[in-house]
Amino acid sequence: MQESTPASAPSLVCPSCRSAFSASSAALTCVSCGRAFPVEEGIADFAEGRYFDDHPDPTALSEDVRRGMANENEGRRIEDYYLPILRAAGARRVLDSGCGNGEAVDVLLSAGFDAWGHDLSAFRKWQWGARRRRDRLVVADGLKLPFPDGFFDAVISSGVLEHVGVFERGGPGIYEVSPLPDRDERRRAFLTGLVRVLAPGGTLYLDFPNGAFPIDFWHGTSAGGARWHSPSEGFLPKVKEIAALAELIDAECRVSVRSPHRRLRFNQVGGHWYGRVFRAPAAGFYALTALRGFTWLAGTPLNPYLTLSLRRTTPG
């Protein structure tokens, strides 16, 4: 029996020319430029063979990588932090950019949102086989999203921007990172792609480790491993850098720092002695940043993890 045409195909557009598709169970073909993109098990792949990873055999993953993936809380990220924010903003259609294992999209759909997710990982595509709505997950680059202009009321991008415009090398006991010469241009292009699909009055939510904080708990030689770094390293973004990029994209884009209270569960770092020692003080500090009169602390070098919102106030 032939599989049915992907249910979400009418909402997608060609990432190259933004024209409509002619859809079948095996591919989406642009009616204008003729590009064809494969569809496997309901998942459309727009990467054209250029993935963020090399799609390793899941059974060949190291124990440390397996442990890190087991501690992923993509659904909790939405339930604990973003659901109240999205509801308060009146958002209806939401994109999770860099959605990882796709659990967040399931949570958003269950909560009544018109939700989508994208990632550029071939390995994540393999993981998505367990998701409830695989047709709402697409393999795509943030620079060439297969969605119309102004399609989303809100876009969430967690732990993605820091990986744009840098060279990273990792392995057993090794983690090295350095900025590429065109880092800022790449990051601007990535954010421009997210803003393009954002409706006027919509909001882009970004979160990532704070480049102004001297310890990075998210990119070490092991899951949750601490890594000392210089604020001038050029890897983890800072508030002022995001504000400058937003102004280049659109002078009317406004960047605000949000409290990270309830954003993190400290599962990865909690596997280390320092994580267990500092978990309670860190949670207390984050709770403090949510109180009136103390919200300014969230944008300082005292905060290890930034949560920002970029609001699009004009249709430009």
N, C-alpha and C positions, 0 to 999 in steps of 0.2 A: 504494500500500500504506500502510495507517495505521501510524503509529509506535506502539511499545509503550508501556505505562504506565511512568513513571520507576521504576527498580528500587529507589531509595532512599525512595520515597514513604511506606512504612509506618513509617519511623523519624522522620518529620516530624510536627509538630503545629501547629495553628493558632496564630499568634503573638498573637492577640487573646484567645482563650479556652482555648487549649491542648487542644482536642479533636482527635479523629482526622479524617483527610481521606477523602473519596471521590475516587479518583484516575482521571484519564484522561490521554491523551497530550497534551492541550492545556491542562489546568488541574488544580489541586488545590482541592477545594471542601470547606469545613468542614461536618461532619455536624451540628454544633450551631448555630453562628451563621450559617451559609450564605455566609460570605465566600468568594470565589473568587480564586485567585491563578494567573496564567498560567504555563505551562511552554513554553519555546521551546528546541528542540534539546537537550532533557533538563535544562535549567536552570530551576529554579523561582524566580520573582521575587515577593518579599514586600514590596517597597518601596512599592507602591501609588502609584507615580509620583513619590515624594519621594526623589530621589537626592542623593548628595554632590556630584555634578558635573552638567554639562549635556550630557554625551555628545557631544563634538565629533567631527567627521569625522576619523578617524585620519590621513587624508592631509593635513589642515590643521594638524597639530601643528607647533609651532616646532622648529627644529633643536636648540635647547637641551633642550626637553622630550624629543625623540627620543633625544638622547644620554643623558639621565638614565634613560630607560626601558631603554635598551640595557645600562646598567650595573647594572640591578636584579639582585640575586642572591637571589631568594626561595628557590630550591632550596638554594643554598650555606648560607644562614642555618640551614637545618635540618640539612644534612649536617655542617657544620663545628661547630655549637654545640649544637643541641637534641637530636639523635638520642642521643648518649651520656647526656644528662640524663634523657630520657624512658625509656630502657632501664633506667637505674639506679633510677628511681622505680617501675618495674613498670607503667607506663601502657599501656593497650591502646587505648582510644578517645580520639582527640585532635581538638580544634577549633583551626583557625588563624583567629583573629578579625582581620578586616582583611587578608585573604589576598592582596590585590593581584592579580598576574597568575595566581595559582593554582598556580605551579610547586611550591610547598612541599607542597601536598596530594598531587601526583603522587609526590614523593619519600617522603612519609610512607606512602603506600599501598604503594609498592615495597619499603619497609623492613618491611612486615608490620603496620603499624598500621591500625586502623579509623578512617580520617581523613576530616574534613570541613573545609570552608572557607566563610567568608561575607565579603562586602564590600557596601557600599552604593553602589557606583559602577556607573553604566550603561556607562561606557567599559571597565571591567574585565570586565563581562559579555561585551562584544564580544571581548576578549582570550581568554576562556575557551574559545572555539571550538577552540583548539589543545590543550586539555587532554585527558588520557586518560580521566578519569571526570568528565564534566561534571555528572552527576547528584549528585556529592558537593560541588558548589559551588552556593550559594544567594545570591541578592541579598536582603540583610536588614539591618535596623538592629540594632546591638548592644543597644538598649533593648527590642527585640521579636524575640528570636530564635525560630525555629520548631523548637525542640528541647525535649524533656521536661525536667523538673527532674532534676538529678543525672545527666545523660546521659553526661558526659565525665569521664574520669580526669584529663585535663590540658587546659588552654586556653592557647594562646599568642597574645599580642597585641603585635606589634612596630610601633613608630612610629605608633601610633594615638591613644593617650590624650592626647597634647599638643594634638591638633586638636579635642578635645571642649571646648566651652564657651568658645571664642575666636572672634573675627572676624579673618579673614585676607583680605588683598588683595594680589594679585600681578600682574605684567605685565612687559614688557621693562624690565629695570633697576630693578624695583620689588618690594619685599616689605615689607608692613606687617602687624602683628599686635597685637591688644589683647584683654584678657580681657573677657568678658561679665559683667554683674552677677551672674548665677547660675552662674558657672563651676563652683564647687565642687559645687553641686547636680546639675549635668549630669554631672560626672565621677563623682560618687557613683552616680548612676543607671546610668551606663554600666558601672561596675565591678559593681554589684549584678546587672545582667543577665548578666554573665559568671559571677559566683559562683553564680547560680541554677542554671545548667546544669552546675555542677561537682559531682561526687560527693563525699560526705563522705570526708575524707582525700585528696582530689584537690588539685591545685596549679594556680594561675593564674600564668603567666610573663609578665612585662611588660618591655619594653625601649624606651628612648627617650633622646634627648639630655638631659643633666643640666642642670637649671635653675640649679644652683649654680655651674656652670662658665661663665666669662664669654664664651666664644666658641661660637657655634652653627655647625657645619659642614654642617648638613642642611637649613636653611631660609633660604637666601640668595637673591640675585637671579639666580644661575645654579647649575647642578648642582655640589654640593660647594663652593659659594662661602661664604667665612667671613662671619659676621655677629656683630659685637659687640653684647652686650645686657646689661642690668642684671639682677642676680639677683632684683630685685623686679618685673620686667617682667610676670609673671603668665602666661606662655605655657608654657615648658618645666617639667614637674613636678620636684619635689625629693623626696628620700627621706622626710622628715618629713611632707610633704603626703600622700603615699600611705599612710603608716602611720596618719595621722589619719582618712583616708577609710575605710580598711579596718576600723578600730575602730568607726566609725559603722555600717558594714554588718553586722558581726558581731564582738562583743568577743573571740571565739575565733579570728578570722582573724589569722594571724601573718605579718608581712612580713619578708623576709630579703634582704639585698643579696648578689648573686652577682658573681663575677669576670667581666668582659666578655671575657676571654681567648678568642680564636678567633671571637668574635661578628662582628667587622668585617673587611672586606678592603680598606678605604680606596680603593675604585675611583672613587667620585665625587670625593672631595677630592684624589685622586692626579692629577687632571687639572690641578691648580694647582701653582705652584712650592712653596708652603708645604706642600702635601700630600706632595710628593716629598721635601722636606727633613725633615719630621717623621714620616714614615711609620714608619721603623725605630725611633726613640725611643718613639713611641706604642705600637708593638707590644711593645717591651721593657717598658714600664710595665704594659701589660695582662697580660703573662706574669708580672710580679712580683706582681700582685694575686691570682694563682692559687696562690702559695706560702704555706705555713703561716707565720704570723707577720706576713704582709703583706696578708692579705685585707681588713683594715679600710680600706685605701686605696680600695677600690672604692666606698665610700659617702661619700667626701670630695669637696670642690670641685676636687680635682686630677684627677678622672676625668671626661672629656668625655661619656661615654655610660654610662647606668645600665642594669643588668640586675637585675631584682627577681623574687622569687617570693612569692606570697601563698598560703599553705596553708590550706585549709578543714578545720578539725579537728572540727567538729560539723555535724549535719544541719540546723541552723537556717536 
